């Protein structure tokens, strides 16, 4: 089954293709409007519904972010906006002197067929925030996210796309639902 994945983020496209196989992904480069919510699943479902109606076919979208425990989940669902505004250096500045560096990467996959209600699937991964940017692999918050059980950031891992669990978990939840429907 070929999946229409709607995103303008090339890094996400690469990861989807690594996880699902490039022959299974059809990419549509399109930036759809996002609702404002603290819940990434609600954002992904709304985006999937919008895109399914716009393109007249079943689509998948993905919304992800870093949720920092000491900052009450900030930047969370606003990760992309905050990344553009203050960057990784700004996030690290906010964390200066903070000992609790626990954080979570969360990925929400939204799926919708035209005229139907959207479905949402969450994947999470626990980690810690690095003290400084490390590495130049991956994208987004990868240079400051150290996954649990590792001492390197995703930015330091050449195979970060294959190692990441949060997006893979969300996709596995989605695929499990598709298999149950079939």
Secondary structure, 3 states (H helix, E strand, C coil): CCEEEECCCHHHHHHHHHHHCHHHEEEECCCCCCCCCCCHHHHHHHHHHHHHHHHCCCEEEEEEEEEEHHHCCCEHHHHHHHHHHCHHHHHHHHCCCCCCCEEEEEEEEEEECCCCCCEEEEEEEEEEECCCCCCCCCCCCHHHEEECCCCCEHHHCCCHHHHCCHHHHHHHHHHHHHHHHC
